[in-house]
């Protein structure tokens, strides 16, 4: 079971719909066009289109499995006392005194550019269940980070 936000669920449904309707039709057209060119044994375009179709069908099956096991979080049942999925966390790196702000997201919604980190990332795992004022040590590739949780909120 994979918990996610309503926004993340809706985005995944839209991506799946796009893959099934637009992308799959485009690949099928490319296969048909390449097939019309004659001898398939030495037809590079045909083999490339078939490989693309295989990759696309794999992505479609993966997204279908994720959606089949997805559960949308009920935001009304969450509290802002501890860090949990969908929490907005502001913290301070005690080594350089810089402040960071992240939203804890499911692995399928994680996007660092949007400030969403996976609950399965080293920082996400270290923050889960912690309270405001707690200091956590996180082992990351650059070394050990000491982070103090300054605030926790829900969107």
ROPAKE-629865 format. One record per atom (N, C-alpha, C): x, y, z; atom name. Coordinates in Angstrom, 1 decimal. Example, Ala and Ser with C-alpha at 12.3 -4.5 7.8 and 13.67 -1.06 7.14 Angstrom:
# ROPAKE-629865
+--------+--------+--------+----+
!     c1 !     c2 !     c3 !  a !
+--------+--------+--------+----+
!   13.2 !   -5.7 !    7.8 !  N !
!   12.3 !   -4.5 !    7.8 ! CA !
!   13.2 !   -3.3 !    7.8 !  C !
!   12.8 !   -2.2 !    7.1 !  N !
!   13.7 !   -1.1 !    7.1 ! CA !
!   12.9 !    0.0 !    7.9 !  C !
+--------+--------+--------+----+
This chain:
# ROPAKE-629865
+--------+--------+--------+----+
!     c1 !     c2 !     c3 !  a !
+--------+--------+--------+----+
!    0.8 !   -1.2 !    0.0 !  N !
!    0.0 !    0.0 !    0.0 ! CA !
!    0.9 !    1.2 !    0.0 !  C !
!    0.5 !    2.2 !   -0.8 !  N !
!    1.3 !    3.4 !   -1.0 ! CA !
!    0.4 !    4.6 !   -0.7 !  C !
!    0.7 !    5.4 !    0.4 !  N !
!   -0.1 !    6.5 !    0.7 ! CA !
!    0.4 !    7.7 !   -0.1 !  C !
!   -0.5 !    8.6 !   -0.5 !  N !
!   -0.1 !    9.8 !   -1.2 ! CA !
!   -1.2 !   10.8 !   -1.1 !  C !
!   -0.9 !   12.1 !   -1.5 !  N !
!   -1.9 !   13.1 !   -1.4 ! CA !
!   -2.8 !   13.0 !   -2.6 !  C !
!   -4.0 !   13.7 !   -2.5 !  N !
!   -4.9 !   13.7 !   -3.5 ! CA !
!   -4.3 !   14.3 !   -4.8 !  C !
!   -3.5 !   15.4 !   -4.6 !  N !
!   -2.9 !   16.0 !   -5.8 ! CA !
!   -1.9 !   15.0 !   -6.5 !  C !
!   -1.2 !   14.3 !   -5.7 !  N !
!   -0.3 !   13.3 !   -6.3 ! CA !
!   -1.0 !   12.2 !   -7.0 !  C !
!   -2.1 !   11.7 !   -6.4 !  N !
!   -2.9 !   10.7 !   -7.0 ! CA !
!   -3.5 !   11.2 !   -8.4 !  C !
!   -4.1 !   12.4 !   -8.4 !  N !
!   -4.7 !   12.9 !   -9.6 ! CA !
!   -3.6 !   13.1 !  -10.7 !  C !
!   -2.4 !   13.5 !  -10.3 !  N !
!   -1.4 !   13.7 !  -11.3 ! CA !
!   -1.0 !   12.4 !  -11.9 !  C !
!   -0.9 !   11.3 !  -11.1 !  N !
!   -0.6 !   10.0 !  -11.6 ! CA !
!   -1.6 !    9.5 !  -12.5 !  C !
!   -2.9 !    9.7 !  -12.2 !  N !
!   -4.0 !    9.3 !  -13.1 ! CA !
!   -3.9 !   10.0 !  -14.4 !  C !
!   -3.6 !   11.3 !  -14.4 !  N !
!   -3.5 !   12.1 !  -15.6 ! CA !
!   -2.3 !   11.6 !  -16.5 !  C !
!   -1.2 !   11.3 !  -15.8 !  N !
!    0.0 !   10.7 !  -16.5 ! CA !
!   -0.3 !    9.4 !  -17.2 !  C !
!   -1.0 !    8.5 !  -16.5 !  N !
!   -1.4 !    7.2 !  -17.0 ! CA !
!   -2.4 !    7.4 !  -18.2 !  C !
!   -3.3 !    8.3 !  -18.1 !  N !
!   -4.2 !    8.6 !  -19.2 ! CA !
!   -3.5 !    9.1 !  -20.4 !  C !
!   -2.5 !   10.0 !  -20.2 !  N !
!   -1.7 !   10.5 !  -21.3 ! CA !
!   -0.9 !    9.4 !  -22.0 !  C !
!   -0.3 !    8.5 !  -21.2 !  N !
!    0.5 !    7.4 !  -21.8 ! CA !
!   -0.4 !    6.4 !  -22.6 !  C !
!   -1.6 !    6.1 !  -22.0 !  N !
!   -2.5 !    5.2 !  -22.7 ! CA !
!   -3.2 !    5.7 !  -23.9 !  C !
!   -3.5 !    7.0 !  -23.9 !  N !
!   -4.2 !    7.5 !  -25.0 ! CA !
!   -3.4 !    8.2 !  -26.1 !  C !
!   -2.4 !    9.0 !  -25.7 !  N !
!   -1.6 !    9.8 !  -26.7 ! CA !
!   -0.4 !    9.0 !  -27.1 !  C !
!    0.4 !    8.7 !  -26.1 !  N !
!    1.7 !    8.1 !  -26.4 ! CA !
!    1.6 !    6.7 !  -27.0 !  C !
!    0.7 !    5.9 !  -26.5 !  N !
!    0.6 !    4.5 !  -27.1 ! CA !
!    0.0 !    4.6 !  -28.5 !  C !
!   -0.9 !    5.5 !  -28.8 !  N !
!   -1.4 !    5.7 !  -30.1 ! CA !
!   -0.2 !    6.2 !  -31.1 !  C !
!    0.6 !    7.1 !  -30.6 !  N !
!    1.7 !    7.6 !  -31.4 ! CA !
!    2.7 !    6.4 !  -31.7 !  C !
!    3.0 !    5.6 !  -30.8 !  N !
!    3.9 !    4.5 !  -31.0 ! CA !
!    3.3 !    3.4 !  -32.0 !  C !
!    2.0 !    3.2 !  -31.8 !  N !
!    1.3 !    2.2 !  -32.7 ! CA !
!    1.3 !    2.8 !  -34.1 !  C !
!    1.1 !    4.1 !  -34.3 !  N !
!    1.2 !    4.7 !  -35.6 ! CA !
!    2.6 !    4.5 !  -36.2 !  C !
!    3.6 !    4.7 !  -35.4 !  N !
!    5.0 !    4.6 !  -35.9 ! CA !
!    5.3 !    3.1 !  -36.3 !  C !
!    4.8 !    2.2 !  -35.6 !  N !
!    5.0 !    0.8 !  -35.9 ! CA !
!    4.3 !    0.5 !  -37.3 !  C !
!    3.1 !    1.0 !  -37.4 !  N !
!    2.3 !    0.7 !  -38.7 ! CA !
!    3.0 !    1.4 !  -39.9 !  C !
!    3.5 !    2.6 !  -39.7 !  N !
!    4.2 !    3.3 !  -40.7 ! CA !
!    5.5 !    2.5 !  -41.1 !  C !
!    6.3 !    2.1 !  -40.1 !  N !
!    7.5 !    1.3 !  -40.4 ! CA !
!    7.2 !    0.0 !  -41.1 !  C !
!    6.1 !   -0.7 !  -40.6 !  N !
!    5.7 !   -2.0 !  -41.2 ! CA !
!    5.4 !   -1.8 !  -42.7 !  C !
!    4.8 !   -0.7 !  -43.1 !  N !
!    4.5 !   -0.4 !  -44.5 ! CA !
!    5.7 !   -0.3 !  -45.4 !  C !
!    6.9 !   -0.1 !  -44.8 !  N !
!    8.1 !    0.1 !  -45.6 ! CA !
!    8.7 !   -1.2 !  -46.1 !  C !
!    8.1 !   -2.3 !  -45.8 !  N !
!    8.6 !   -3.6 !  -46.4 ! CA !
!    9.3 !   -4.5 !  -45.4 !  C !
!   10.4 !   -5.1 !  -45.8 !  N !
!   11.1 !   -6.1 !  -45.1 ! CA !
!   11.4 !   -5.7 !  -43.6 !  C !
!   10.8 !   -6.5 !  -42.7 !  N !
!   10.9 !   -6.1 !  -41.2 ! CA !
!   12.2 !   -6.6 !  -40.6 !  C !
!   12.9 !   -7.6 !  -41.3 !  N !
!   14.1 !   -8.1 !  -40.7 ! CA !
!   15.2 !   -7.1 !  -40.6 !  C !
!   15.2 !   -6.2 !  -41.5 !  N !
!   16.3 !   -5.1 !  -41.6 ! CA !
!   15.7 !   -3.7 !  -41.5 !  C !
!   14.5 !   -3.6 !  -40.9 !  N !
!   13.9 !   -2.3 !  -40.8 ! CA !
!   14.1 !   -1.7 !  -39.4 !  C !
!   15.1 !   -0.8 !  -39.3 !  N !
!   15.5 !   -0.2 !  -38.1 ! CA !
!   14.4 !    0.5 !  -37.4 !  C !
!   13.6 !    1.3 !  -38.2 !  N !
!   12.5 !    2.1 !  -37.7 ! CA !
!   11.4 !    1.2 !  -37.0 !  C !
!   11.2 !    0.0 !  -37.6 !  N !
!   10.2 !   -0.9 !  -37.0 ! CA !
!   10.7 !   -1.4 !  -35.6 !  C !
!   12.0 !   -1.8 !  -35.6 !  N !
!   12.5 !   -2.4 !  -34.4 ! CA !
!   12.6 !   -1.3 !  -33.3 !  C !
!   13.0 !   -0.1 !  -33.6 !  N !
!   13.0 !    1.0 !  -32.7 ! CA !
!   11.6 !    1.3 !  -32.1 !  C !
!   10.7 !    1.3 !  -33.0 !  N !
!    9.3 !    1.6 !  -32.6 ! CA !
!    8.8 !    0.4 !  -31.6 !  C !
!    9.1 !   -0.8 !  -31.9 !  N !
!    8.7 !   -1.9 !  -31.1 ! CA !
!    9.4 !   -1.8 !  -29.7 !  C !
!   10.7 !   -1.4 !  -29.7 !  N !
!   11.4 !   -1.2 !  -28.4 ! CA !
!   10.7 !   -0.1 !  -27.6 !  C !
!   10.3 !    1.0 !  -28.3 !  N !
!    9.6 !    2.1 !  -27.6 ! CA !
!    8.3 !    1.6 !  -27.1 !  C !
!    7.6 !    0.8 !  -27.8 !  N !
!    6.3 !    0.2 !  -27.4 ! CA !
!    6.5 !   -0.6 !  -26.1 !  C !
!    7.6 !   -1.4 !  -26.1 !  N !
!    7.8 !   -2.2 !  -24.9 ! CA !
!    8.1 !   -1.4 !  -23.7 !  C !
!    8.9 !   -0.3 !  -23.8 !  N !
!    9.2 !    0.6 !  -22.7 ! CA !
!    8.0 !    1.3 !  -22.2 !  C !
!    7.1 !    1.7 !  -23.2 !  N !
!    5.9 !    2.4 !  -22.8 ! CA !
!    4.9 !    1.5 !  -22.1 !  C !
!    4.8 !    0.3 !  -22.6 !  N !
!    3.9 !   -0.6 !  -21.9 ! CA !
!    4.4 !   -1.0 !  -20.5 !  C !
!    5.7 !   -1.0 !  -20.3 !  N !
!    6.3 !   -1.2 !  -19.0 ! CA !
!    5.9 !    0.0 !  -18.0 !  C !
!    6.1 !    1.2 !  -18.5 !  N !
!    5.7 !    2.4 !  -17.7 ! CA !
!    4.2 !    2.4 !  -17.4 !  C !
!    3.4 !    2.0 !  -18.3 !  N !
!    2.0 !    1.9 !  -18.1 ! CA !
!    1.6 !    0.9 !  -17.0 !  C !
!    2.2 !   -0.3 !  -17.1 !  N !
!    1.9 !   -1.3 !  -16.1 ! CA !
!    2.4 !   -0.9 !  -14.7 !  C !
!    3.6 !   -0.2 !  -14.7 !  N !
!    4.1 !    0.3 !  -13.4 ! CA !
!    3.1 !    1.3 !  -12.7 !  C !
!    2.7 !    2.3 !  -13.5 !  N !
!    1.8 !    3.3 !  -13.0 ! CA !
!    0.4 !    2.6 !  -12.6 !  C !
!    0.0 !    1.7 !  -13.4 !  N !
!   -1.3 !    1.0 !  -13.0 ! CA !
!   -1.1 !    0.2 !  -11.7 !  C !
!    0.0 !   -0.4 !  -11.4 !  N !
!    0.3 !   -1.1 !  -10.1 ! CA !
!    0.3 !   -0.1 !   -9.0 !  C !
!    1.0 !    1.1 !   -9.2 !  N !
!    1.0 !    2.1 !   -8.2 ! CA !
!   -0.4 !    2.5 !   -7.8 !  C !
!   -1.2 !    2.9 !   -8.8 !  N !
!   -2.5 !    3.3 !   -8.6 ! CA !
!   -3.4 !    2.3 !   -7.9 !  C !
!   -3.2 !    1.0 !   -8.3 !  N !
!   -4.0 !   -0.1 !   -7.7 ! CA !
!   -3.7 !   -0.2 !   -6.2 !  C !
!   -2.5 !    0.2 !   -5.8 !  N !
!   -2.2 !    0.0 !   -4.3 ! CA !
!   -2.2 !    1.4 !   -3.6 !  C !
!   -2.5 !    2.5 !   -4.3 !  N !
!   -2.5 !    3.8 !   -3.7 ! CA !
!   -3.7 !    4.0 !   -2.8 !  C !
!   -3.4 !    4.8 !   -1.7 !  N !
!   -4.4 !    5.2 !   -0.8 ! CA !
!   -4.2 !    6.7 !   -0.6 !  C !
!   -5.3 !    7.5 !   -0.8 !  N !
!   -5.2 !    8.9 !   -0.6 ! CA !
!   -5.3 !    9.3 !    0.8 !  C !
!   -4.4 !   10.1 !    1.3 !  N !
!   -4.4 !   10.5 !    2.8 ! CA !
!   -5.6 !   11.4 !    3.0 !  C !
!   -6.3 !   11.2 !    4.2 !  N !
!   -7.3 !   12.1 !    4.6 ! CA !
!   -6.7 !   13.1 !    5.5 !  C !
!   -6.5 !   14.3 !    5.0 !  N !
!   -5.8 !   15.4 !    5.7 ! CA !
!   -6.5 !   15.7 !    7.0 !  C !
!   -7.7 !   15.5 !    7.2 !  N !
!   -8.4 !   15.9 !    8.4 ! CA !
!   -8.0 !   15.0 !    9.6 !  C !
!   -7.4 !   13.8 !    9.3 !  N !
!   -7.1 !   12.9 !   10.3 ! CA !
!   -5.6 !   13.0 !   10.7 !  C !
!   -4.9 !   14.0 !   10.1 !  N !
!   -3.5 !   14.2 !   10.5 ! CA !
!   -3.4 !   15.3 !   11.5 !  C !
!   -2.3 !   15.2 !   12.3 !  N !
!   -2.1 !   16.3 !   13.3 ! CA !
!   -0.7 !   16.9 !   12.9 !  C !
!   -0.5 !   18.1 !   13.5 !  N !
!    0.7 !   18.8 !   13.2 ! CA !
!    1.7 !   18.7 !   14.3 !  C !
!    1.5 !   17.7 !   15.2 !  N !
!    2.4 !   17.6 !   16.3 ! CA !
!    3.7 !   16.9 !   16.0 !  C !
!    3.6 !   15.9 !   15.1 !  N !
!    4.8 !   15.1 !   14.7 ! CA !
!    5.0 !   15.1 !   13.2 !  C !
!    6.2 !   14.9 !   12.7 !  N !
!    6.5 !   14.8 !   11.3 ! CA !
!    5.9 !   13.5 !   10.8 !  C !
!    5.1 !   13.6 !    9.7 !  N !
!    4.5 !   12.5 !    9.1 ! CA !
!    4.3 !   12.8 !    7.6 !  C !
!    3.8 !   11.8 !    6.8 !  N !
!    3.6 !   12.0 !    5.4 ! CA !
!    2.7 !   13.3 !    5.2 !  C !
!    3.1 !   14.1 !    4.3 !  N !
!    2.4 !   15.4 !    3.9 ! CA !
!    2.7 !   16.5 !    4.9 !  C !
!    3.6 !   16.3 !    5.9 !  N !
!    4.0 !   17.4 !    6.8 ! CA !
!    4.9 !   18.4 !    6.1 !  C !
!    4.7 !   19.7 !    6.4 !  N !
!    5.7 !   20.7 !    5.9 ! CA !
!    6.6 !   21.0 !    7.1 !  C !
!    7.9 !   20.8 !    6.9 !  N !
!    8.8 !   20.8 !    8.0 ! CA !
!    9.9 !   21.9 !    7.7 !  C !
!   10.0 !   22.8 !    8.6 !  N !
!   11.1 !   23.8 !    8.5 ! CA !
!   12.1 !   23.4 !    9.5 !  C !
!   13.4 !   23.3 !    9.1 !  N !
!   14.5 !   22.9 !   10.0 ! CA !
!   15.7 !   23.7 !    9.8 !  C !
!   16.6 !   23.7 !   10.7 !  N !
!   17.9 !   24.4 !   10.6 ! CA !
!   19.0 !   23.4 !   10.6 !  C !
!   19.9 !   23.6 !    9.7 !  N !
!   21.2 !   22.8 !    9.7 ! CA !
!   22.1 !   23.4 !   10.7 !  C !
!   22.4 !   22.7 !   11.8 !  N !
!   23.1 !   23.3 !   12.9 ! CA !
!   24.6 !   23.5 !   12.6 !  C !
!   25.1 !   22.9 !   11.5 !  N !
!   26.5 !   23.1 !   11.1 ! CA !
!   26.8 !   24.4 !   10.5 !  C !
!   25.9 !   24.8 !    9.6 !  N !
!   26.1 !   26.1 !    8.9 ! CA !
!   24.9 !   27.1 !    9.2 !  C !
!   24.0 !   26.8 !   10.1 !  N !
!   22.9 !   27.6 !   10.5 ! CA !
!   22.0 !   28.0 !    9.3 !  C !
!   21.9 !   27.2 !    8.3 !  N !
!   21.0 !   27.5 !    7.2 ! CA !
!   19.7 !   26.8 !    7.4 !  C !
!   18.6 !   27.5 !    6.9 !  N !
!   17.3 !   27.0 !    7.1 ! CA !
!   16.8 !   26.3 !    5.9 !  C !
!   16.0 !   25.2 !    6.1 !  N !
!   15.5 !   24.4 !    4.9 ! CA !
!   14.0 !   24.2 !    5.2 !  C !
!   13.3 !   24.0 !    4.1 !  N !
!   11.9 !   23.8 !    4.2 ! CA !
!   11.5 !   22.7 !    3.2 !  C !
!   10.9 !   21.6 !    3.7 !  N !
!   10.5 !   20.5 !    2.8 ! CA !
!    9.2 !   20.0 !    3.2 !  C !
!    8.5 !   19.4 !    2.2 !  N !
!    7.3 !   18.6 !    2.5 ! CA !
!    7.6 !   17.2 !    2.4 !  C !
!    7.2 !   16.4 !    3.3 !  N !
!    7.4 !   14.9 !    3.3 ! CA !
!    6.4 !   14.3 !    2.4 !  C !
!    6.8 !   13.6 !    1.3 !  N !
!    5.9 !   13.1 !    0.3 ! CA !
!    6.2 !   11.6 !    0.1 !  C !
!    5.3 !   11.0 !   -0.6 !  N !
!    5.5 !    9.6 !   -1.0 ! CA !
!    6.6 !    9.5 !   -2.0 !  C !
!    7.2 !    8.4 !   -2.2 !  N !
!    8.3 !    8.3 !   -3.2 ! CA !
!    7.9 !    8.7 !   -4.6 !  C !
!    6.6 !    8.5 !   -4.9 !  N !
!    6.1 !    8.8 !   -6.3 ! CA !
!    5.8 !   10.3 !   -6.5 !  C !
!    5.7 !   11.0 !   -5.4 !  N !
!    5.5 !   12.5 !   -5.5 ! CA !
!    6.7 !   13.3 !   -5.2 !  C !
!    7.8 !   12.7 !   -4.7 !  N !
!    9.0 !   13.4 !   -4.4 ! CA !
!    9.5 !   14.2 !   -5.6 !  C !
!    9.9 !   15.4 !   -5.3 !  N !
!   10.4 !   16.3 !   -6.4 ! CA !
!   11.2 !   17.4 !   -5.6 !  C !
!   12.5 !   17.3 !   -5.7 !  N !
!   13.3 !   18.3 !   -4.9 ! CA !
!   13.1 !   19.7 !   -5.4 !  C !
!   12.9 !   19.9 !   -6.7 !  N !
!   12.6 !   21.3 !   -7.2 ! CA !
!   11.4 !   21.9 !   -6.6 !  C !
!   10.4 !   21.1 !   -6.2 !  N !
!    9.2 !   21.5 !   -5.6 ! CA !
!    9.3 !   21.5 !   -4.1 !  C !
!   10.4 !   21.1 !   -3.6 !  N !
!   10.6 !   21.0 !   -2.1 ! CA !
!    9.9 !   19.8 !   -1.5 !  C !
!    9.7 !   18.8 !   -2.2 !  N !
!    9.1 !   17.6 !   -1.7 ! CA !
!   10.1 !   16.5 !   -1.7 !  C !
!   10.4 !   16.0 !   -0.5 !  N !
!   11.3 !   14.9 !   -0.3 ! CA !
!   10.6 !   13.6 !    0.1 !  C !
!   11.1 !   12.5 !   -0.3 !  N !
!   10.5 !   11.2 !   -0.1 ! CA !
!   10.6 !   10.8 !    1.4 !  C !
!    9.6 !   10.2 !    1.9 !  N !
!    9.7 !    9.8 !    3.3 ! CA !
!   10.7 !    8.6 !    3.4 !  C !
!   11.1 !    8.1 !    2.3 !  N !
!   12.1 !    7.0 !    2.3 ! CA !
!   13.5 !    7.5 !    2.1 !  C !
!   13.7 !    8.8 !    1.9 !  N !
!   15.0 !    9.4 !    1.8 ! CA !
!   15.7 !    9.4 !    3.1 !  C !
!   17.0 !    9.5 !    3.2 !  N !
!   17.6 !    9.6 !    4.5 ! CA !
!   17.1 !   10.7 !    5.4 !  C !
!   16.9 !   11.9 !    4.9 !  N !
!   16.3 !   13.0 !    5.7 ! CA !
!   14.9 !   12.7 !    6.1 !  C !
!   14.1 !   12.2 !    5.1 !  N !
!   12.7 !   11.9 !    5.4 ! CA !
!   12.6 !   10.8 !    6.5 !  C !
!   13.4 !    9.8 !    6.4 !  N !
!   13.3 !    8.7 !    7.4 ! CA !
!   13.7 !    9.2 !    8.8 !  C !
!   14.7 !   10.1 !    8.8 !  N !
!   15.2 !   10.6 !   10.1 ! CA !
!   14.2 !   11.5 !   10.8 !  C !
!   13.4 !   12.2 !    9.9 !  N !
!   12.4 !   13.2 !   10.5 ! CA !
!   11.1 !   12.6 !   11.0 !  C !
!   10.8 !   11.4 !   10.4 !  N !
!    9.5 !   10.8 !   10.7 ! CA !
!    9.3 !   10.6 !   12.2 !  C !
!    8.1 !   11.0 !   12.7 !  N !
!    7.8 !   10.8 !   14.1 ! CA !
!    8.4 !   11.8 !   15.1 !  C !
!    9.2 !   12.7 !   14.6 !  N !
!    9.9 !   13.7 !   15.5 ! CA !
!    9.0 !   14.9 !   15.7 !  C !
!    9.4 !   15.7 !   16.7 !  N !
!    8.6 !   16.9 !   17.2 ! CA !
!    9.4 !   18.1 !   17.0 !  C !
!    8.7 !   19.3 !   17.1 !  N !
!    9.4 !   20.6 !   17.0 ! CA !
!   10.4 !   20.6 !   18.2 !  C !
!   11.6 !   21.1 !   17.8 !  N !
!   12.7 !   21.2 !   18.8 ! CA !
!   13.6 !   20.0 !   18.8 !  C !
!   13.2 !   18.9 !   18.3 !  N !
!   14.1 !   17.7 !   18.2 ! CA !
!   15.2 !   18.0 !   17.3 !  C !
!   16.4 !   17.4 !   17.6 !  N !
!   17.6 !   17.5 !   16.7 ! CA !
!   17.8 !   16.0 !   16.2 !  C !
!   17.9 !   15.9 !   14.9 !  N !
!   18.1 !   14.6 !   14.3 ! CA !
!   19.5 !   14.6 !   13.6 !  C !
!   20.1 !   13.5 !   13.6 !  N !
!   21.4 !   13.3 !   12.9 ! CA !
!   21.0 !   12.4 !   11.7 !  C !
!   21.5 !   12.9 !   10.5 !  N !
!   21.2 !   12.2 !    9.2 ! CA !
!   22.5 !   11.9 !    8.5 !  C !
!   22.7 !   10.6 !    8.2 !  N !
!   23.9 !   10.2 !    7.5 ! CA !
!   23.6 !   10.4 !    6.0 !  C !
!   24.2 !   11.3 !    5.4 !  N !
!   24.1 !   11.6 !    3.9 ! CA !
!   25.4 !   11.4 !    3.3 !  C !
!   25.5 !   11.3 !    1.9 !  N !
!   26.8 !   11.2 !    1.3 ! CA !
!   27.8 !   12.2 !    1.6 !  C !
!   27.4 !   13.4 !    1.9 !  N !
!   28.4 !   14.5 !    2.3 ! CA !
!   28.8 !   14.4 !    3.7 !  C !
!   28.3 !   13.5 !    4.5 !  N !
!   28.7 !   13.4 !    5.9 ! CA !
!   27.4 !   13.3 !    6.8 !  C !
!   27.5 !   13.7 !    8.0 !  N !
!   26.4 !   13.7 !    9.0 ! CA !
!   25.9 !   15.1 !    9.1 !  C !
!   24.6 !   15.2 !    8.9 !  N !
!   23.9 !   16.5 !    9.1 ! CA !
!   23.2 !   16.5 !   10.5 !  C !
!   23.3 !   17.6 !   11.2 !  N !
!   22.5 !   17.7 !   12.4 ! CA !
!   21.4 !   18.8 !   12.1 !  C !
!   20.1 !   18.3 !   12.2 !  N !
!   19.0 !   19.2 !   11.8 ! CA !
!   18.1 !   19.4 !   13.0 !  C !
!   17.8 !   20.6 !   13.3 !  N !
!   16.8 !   20.9 !   14.4 ! CA !
!   15.5 !   21.3 !   13.7 !  C !
!   14.4 !   20.6 !   14.2 !  N !
!   13.1 !   20.9 !   13.6 ! CA !
!   12.6 !   22.2 !   14.3 !  C !
!   12.3 !   23.2 !   13.4 !  N !
!   11.8 !   24.5 !   13.9 ! CA !
!   10.3 !   24.5 !   13.8 !  C !
!    9.6 !   24.0 !   12.8 !  N !
!    8.2 !   24.0 !   12.8 ! CA !
!    7.7 !   22.8 !   11.9 !  C !
!    6.4 !   22.4 !   12.2 !  N !
!    5.7 !   21.4 !   11.5 ! CA !
!    4.3 !   21.9 !   11.2 !  C !
!    3.9 !   21.8 !   10.0 !  N !
!    2.5 !   22.2 !    9.7 ! CA !
!    2.0 !   21.3 !    8.6 !  C !
!    0.7 !   21.3 !    8.4 !  N !
!    0.0 !   20.6 !    7.3 ! CA !
!   -0.5 !   21.6 !    6.3 !  C !
!   -0.5 !   21.3 !    5.0 !  N !
!   -1.1 !   22.2 !    4.0 ! CA !
!   -2.6 !   22.3 !    4.1 !  C !
+--------+--------+--------+----+
